[in-house]
Amino acid sequence: MSKSRKRKRLLQDDGGDSKSPACNGSTISGGDPYPELLRPTVDECRDVRDALLSLHGFPPEFASYRRQRLRSLDGHDTQCSVDSDEEEESVLDGLVKILLSQNTTEANSQRAFASLKAAFPKWEDVLVAEPNSVENAIRCGGLAPKKTVCIKNIFSRLQKERGSLCLEYLRGLTVEEVKTELSHFKGIGPKTVSCVLMFNLQHNDFPVDTHVFEISKALGWVPKTADRNRTYVHLNHRIPDELKFDLNCLLYTHGKLCSNCKKNAAKPRAKVASPDDCPLLGFSGLV
């Protein structure tokens, strides 16, 4: 496989190259591209959230982020709540986890991050390490060479421009400022930025991964011809801030687990699914 095709594959799940217009703040956060499409409505968002919550419960892998958001809303210290032993994940840790999660399973990305931290307890160790050593540590997560280049490039730029490997300064920036700042790092695309905003900075943002994208089109929340960037802008305009986090986590989880809603669900099935199999079949667009 050529270098250009490999690079395209790595960036595919993040919606584009960090140097493309898609990563420009004005493009991914401008006016609604579908102003006449008045969906999803507030009631639709709430009903889908409730239906998926009833089916799956709240996904445990996102529970700690949810608690951090609640503490942040309550006015507690965003670094570590004084009434909890649960320390908040650093922004840089969160970014690395998101990068390692691209084009692989959740289990593999978790193993890759654990292996990376075991081999290099401090991020400064990764910065000075030989690329092959980093690649070996994250190989179980797939695309190790490309991800290594991306991570080391980010670390090198941080060290050069900020003097330390730390992204905590992003906590004091607005959403638009965070988007602009992260878009300067090669290899960080719109979906990664949005995930950092939602999970690590407790902003009301709505990332659009493959699962959210496909389900949103199937529900008729965006046109069938929509791309991921326009979907991101439209959904962030339409979905109420107070529903964004839970709805996003639940749509992602449902997309992974529901055979009817997976990206390849258009392929013939042995039997016709019923609302008992998938609660979203009762909503307009999936019947």
C-alpha positions as CSV (number, residue, x, y, z in Angstrom):
1,M,0.0,0.0,0.0
2,S,1.3,3.4,-0.9
3,K,2.2,6.1,1.7
4,S,-0.6,8.3,0.5
5,R,-3.2,5.5,0.8
6,K,-2.0,4.5,4.2
7,R,-2.2,8.1,5.4
8,K,-5.8,8.4,4.0
9,R,-6.8,5.3,5.8
10,L,-5.5,6.7,9.1
11,L,-7.3,9.9,8.7
12,Q,-10.5,8.5,7.3
13,D,-12.2,7.9,10.7
14,D,-11.4,11.5,11.8
15,G,-13.1,13.2,8.9
16,G,-10.0,14.6,7.1
17,D,-6.5,16.0,7.3
18,S,-5.7,18.6,9.9
19,K,-4.5,20.9,7.1
20,S,-7.7,20.6,5.1
21,P,-10.5,23.2,5.2
22,A,-12.6,20.7,7.3
23,C,-10.3,21.4,10.2
24,N,-10.7,25.2,10.0
25,G,-12.8,26.5,12.8
26,S,-15.0,28.5,10.5
27,T,-15.8,25.4,8.5
28,I,-16.7,22.9,11.2
29,S,-18.5,25.4,13.5
30,G,-20.2,27.8,11.1
31,G,-23.8,28.3,10.3
32,D,-26.2,25.4,9.9
33,P,-25.7,23.8,6.5
34,Y,-29.3,22.6,6.5
35,P,-31.3,25.4,8.0
36,E,-34.6,24.2,6.5
37,L,-34.2,20.7,8.1
38,L,-35.8,21.1,11.5
39,R,-34.7,17.8,12.8
40,P,-33.8,16.4,15.1
41,T,-36.3,18.1,17.4
42,V,-35.8,18.5,21.1
43,D,-38.4,15.8,21.7
44,E,-36.8,13.4,19.2
45,C,-33.4,13.9,20.9
46,R,-34.9,13.2,24.3
47,D,-37.0,10.2,23.1
48,V,-34.0,8.6,21.4
49,R,-31.8,9.2,24.4
50,D,-34.4,7.6,26.7
51,A,-35.0,4.6,24.4
52,L,-31.3,3.8,24.2
53,L,-30.8,4.4,27.9
54,S,-33.6,2.0,28.6
55,L,-32.0,-0.6,26.3
56,H,-28.3,-0.3,27.2
57,G,-28.1,1.7,30.4
58,F,-25.5,4.3,30.5
59,P,-22.2,2.9,28.9
60,P,-19.8,2.2,31.7
61,E,-16.8,3.2,29.7
62,F,-18.0,6.8,29.7
63,A,-19.2,6.9,33.3
64,S,-16.1,8.6,34.6
65,Y,-16.4,11.4,32.0
66,R,-20.0,11.8,33.0
67,R,-19.1,12.2,36.6
68,Q,-16.4,14.8,35.7
69,R,-19.0,16.8,33.8
70,L,-21.4,16.7,36.7
71,R,-18.6,17.9,39.1
72,S,-17.7,20.6,36.6
73,L,-21.3,21.8,36.5
74,D,-21.5,21.8,40.3
75,G,-18.5,24.1,40.3
76,H,-15.9,21.7,41.7
77,D,-12.2,21.9,40.7
78,T,-11.9,20.5,37.1
79,Q,-8.5,18.9,38.0
80,C,-9.6,16.7,40.9
81,S,-12.8,16.9,42.9
82,V,-12.1,17.3,46.6
83,D,-14.8,14.9,47.6
84,S,-13.8,12.1,45.3
85,D,-10.8,9.8,44.9
86,E,-11.3,9.8,41.2
87,E,-8.6,12.0,39.5
88,E,-9.5,13.6,36.2
89,E,-7.7,12.4,33.1
90,S,-5.3,15.0,31.8
91,V,-6.1,16.6,28.5
92,L,-3.0,15.2,26.9
93,D,-3.7,11.7,28.1
94,G,-7.2,12.0,26.7
95,L,-5.9,13.2,23.3
96,V,-3.5,10.3,23.1
97,K,-6.2,7.9,23.9
98,I,-8.4,9.3,21.2
99,L,-5.6,9.1,18.6
100,L,-4.9,5.5,19.5
101,S,-8.6,4.7,19.2
102,Q,-8.7,5.5,15.5
103,N,-9.4,2.6,13.1
104,T,-9.4,0.0,15.8
105,T,-11.5,-1.6,18.4
106,E,-12.0,-0.1,21.9
107,A,-10.3,-3.1,23.5
108,N,-7.3,-2.8,21.2
109,S,-6.9,1.0,21.8
110,Q,-7.1,0.5,25.6
111,R,-4.4,-2.1,25.4
112,A,-2.3,0.1,23.2
113,F,-2.5,3.0,25.7
114,A,-1.8,0.8,28.7
115,S,1.2,-0.7,26.8
116,L,2.5,2.8,25.9
117,K,2.3,4.0,29.5
118,A,4.0,0.8,30.8
119,A,6.9,1.3,28.4
120,F,7.1,5.0,28.8
121,P,5.7,6.2,32.2
122,K,6.3,9.8,31.3
123,W,5.3,11.5,28.1
124,E,8.8,13.0,28.0
125,D,10.1,9.5,27.5
126,V,8.0,9.1,24.4
127,L,9.4,12.4,23.1
128,V,13.0,11.2,23.2
129,A,12.4,7.6,22.3
130,E,13.2,6.0,19.0
131,P,10.1,5.7,16.8
132,N,10.5,1.9,16.6
133,S,10.2,1.6,20.4
134,V,7.0,3.6,20.4
135,E,5.6,1.6,17.5
136,N,6.3,-1.7,19.3
137,A,4.4,-0.4,22.4
138,I,1.3,0.5,20.5
139,R,1.3,-2.1,17.8
140,C,-1.7,-3.9,19.2
141,G,-3.8,-0.9,18.4
142,G,-3.0,-1.0,14.7
143,L,-1.4,1.6,12.3
144,A,1.5,1.9,14.8
145,P,3.9,3.8,12.5
146,K,1.4,6.5,11.5
147,K,0.1,6.9,15.0
148,T,3.7,7.1,16.3
149,V,4.5,9.9,13.9
150,C,1.4,11.8,14.9
151,I,2.0,11.5,18.6
152,K,5.7,12.4,18.4
153,N,4.9,15.4,16.2
154,I,2.3,16.7,18.7
155,F,4.8,16.2,21.6
156,S,7.6,17.9,19.7
157,R,5.5,20.9,18.8
158,L,4.2,21.2,22.4
159,Q,7.7,21.1,23.8
160,K,9.0,23.6,21.3
161,E,6.1,26.1,21.6
162,R,4.9,25.6,25.2
163,G,8.1,24.4,26.9
164,S,6.3,21.3,28.4
165,L,4.2,18.4,27.4
166,C,0.9,19.7,28.8
167,L,-2.4,20.7,27.3
168,E,-4.1,21.9,30.5
169,Y,-4.0,25.5,29.2
170,L,-6.9,24.5,26.8
171,R,-9.2,24.4,29.8
172,G,-9.1,28.2,29.9
173,L,-10.0,28.6,26.2
174,T,-13.3,28.9,24.5
175,V,-14.6,26.2,22.1
176,E,-13.5,28.2,19.1
177,E,-10.1,28.9,20.6
178,V,-9.6,25.2,21.3
179,K,-10.6,24.2,17.8
180,T,-8.1,26.8,16.4
181,E,-5.3,25.7,18.7
182,L,-5.7,22.0,18.1
183,S,-6.0,22.4,14.3
184,H,-2.4,23.6,14.3
185,F,-1.2,20.1,15.2
186,K,-0.7,17.8,12.2
187,G,-2.8,14.7,12.3
188,I,-5.6,16.1,14.6
189,G,-8.9,16.2,12.7
190,P,-12.4,17.6,13.5
191,K,-13.6,14.4,15.3
192,T,-10.6,14.3,17.5
193,V,-11.0,17.9,18.4
194,S,-14.7,17.4,19.2
195,C,-13.9,14.4,21.4
196,V,-11.4,16.4,23.4
197,L,-13.9,19.2,23.8
198,M,-16.7,16.8,25.0
199,F,-14.7,14.3,27.1
200,N,-11.8,16.2,28.5
201,L,-12.8,19.8,28.5
202,Q,-16.5,19.3,29.5
203,H,-17.8,21.5,26.7
204,N,-21.2,20.8,25.1
205,D,-20.0,19.4,21.8
206,F,-21.3,16.5,19.7
207,P,-18.6,14.4,17.9
208,V,-19.6,12.6,14.8
209,D,-18.0,9.2,14.4
210,T,-19.0,6.5,12.0
211,H,-21.8,5.2,14.2
212,V,-23.3,8.6,15.0
213,F,-23.0,9.5,11.3
214,E,-24.8,6.5,9.9
215,I,-27.6,6.5,12.5
216,S,-28.2,10.2,12.0
217,K,-28.6,9.6,8.3
218,A,-30.9,6.6,8.8
219,L,-33.1,8.6,11.2
220,G,-33.4,11.4,8.7
221,W,-31.6,13.9,11.0
222,V,-29.4,14.9,8.1
223,P,-29.8,14.3,4.3
224,K,-28.5,11.0,2.9
225,T,-26.0,13.1,0.9
226,A,-24.6,14.8,4.0
227,D,-20.9,14.4,4.8
228,R,-19.5,14.1,8.3
229,N,-18.5,17.7,8.7
230,R,-21.9,19.1,7.7
231,T,-23.5,16.5,9.9
232,Y,-21.4,17.7,12.8
233,V,-22.4,21.3,12.3
234,H,-26.1,20.6,11.8
235,L,-26.4,18.3,14.9
236,N,-24.5,20.7,17.1
237,H,-27.0,23.4,16.1
238,R,-30.1,21.2,16.6
239,I,-29.3,19.0,19.7
240,P,-29.8,20.8,23.0
241,D,-26.6,21.2,25.0
242,E,-28.0,19.3,28.0
243,L,-28.6,16.2,25.9
244,K,-25.5,16.1,23.8
245,F,-23.2,14.1,26.0
246,D,-25.6,11.3,27.0
247,L,-27.1,11.1,23.5
248,N,-23.7,10.9,21.8
249,C,-22.4,8.2,24.1
250,L,-25.6,6.2,23.6
251,L,-25.7,6.5,19.8
252,Y,-22.0,5.4,19.7
253,T,-22.7,2.4,21.9
254,H,-25.8,1.4,20.0
255,G,-24.1,1.7,16.7
256,K,-21.5,-0.8,17.9
257,L,-24.0,-3.3,19.3
258,C,-27.0,-3.2,17.1
259,S,-26.7,-5.2,13.9
260,N,-29.6,-3.2,12.3
261,C,-27.8,0.1,12.8
262,K,-24.2,-0.9,12.0
263,K,-22.7,0.7,8.9
264,N,-23.2,-2.5,6.9
265,A,-26.8,-2.9,8.0
266,A,-28.0,-2.3,4.4
267,K,-26.8,-5.8,3.5
268,P,-29.6,-8.4,3.3
269,R,-30.6,-9.9,6.7
270,A,-32.1,-13.3,7.4
271,K,-35.1,-11.8,9.0
272,V,-36.8,-8.4,9.2
273,A,-35.9,-6.6,12.4
274,S,-38.6,-5.5,14.8
275,P,-38.7,-2.6,17.3
276,D,-38.0,-5.2,20.0
277,D,-34.7,-5.8,18.3
278,C,-33.9,-2.1,17.9
279,P,-35.9,0.7,19.5
280,L,-34.8,3.2,16.8
281,L,-36.9,1.3,14.3
282,G,-39.9,3.1,15.8
283,F,-38.6,6.5,14.8
284,S,-39.1,8.1,11.4
285,G,-36.6,7.1,8.8
286,L,-35.9,3.6,10.2
287,V,-39.3,2.0,9.9
